[in-house]
């Protein structure tokens, strides 16, 4: 029997309590639109990928670097949006909520307890199970 070697992106990511705290702190900074706090939690080589399914306007993807990443993240925070922590695909994450609907789910990979790769799904077709 041979053992399959899965690509790194497919392997389950491990998160510790500090990562969960970082995600929660990031959610608070994003909710407050605190520019300095948002950038302080982003790795210098951060990459943000937003899957909108064409339903939500986004800038060029992926957004790379703290400035571009912060800009894309701020754009998601329209009036009336609040953030809740959640388990997203089995790891600590955030949901963006407007009214009674989840409009985005965010998860991140950490490097040195900073967000280095951020994946955001705001495609309503992919969020159906969150809004039952």
Buried (B, 14 or more C-beta within 10 A) or exposed (E): EEEEEEEEEEEEBEBEEEBBEBBBEBBEBBBEEEEEBBBEBBBEEBBBBBBBEEEBEBEEEBBEBBEBBBEBBEBBBEEEBEBEBBEBEEBBBBBBBEEEEBBBBBBBBBEEEBBBBBBBBBBBEBBEEBEE
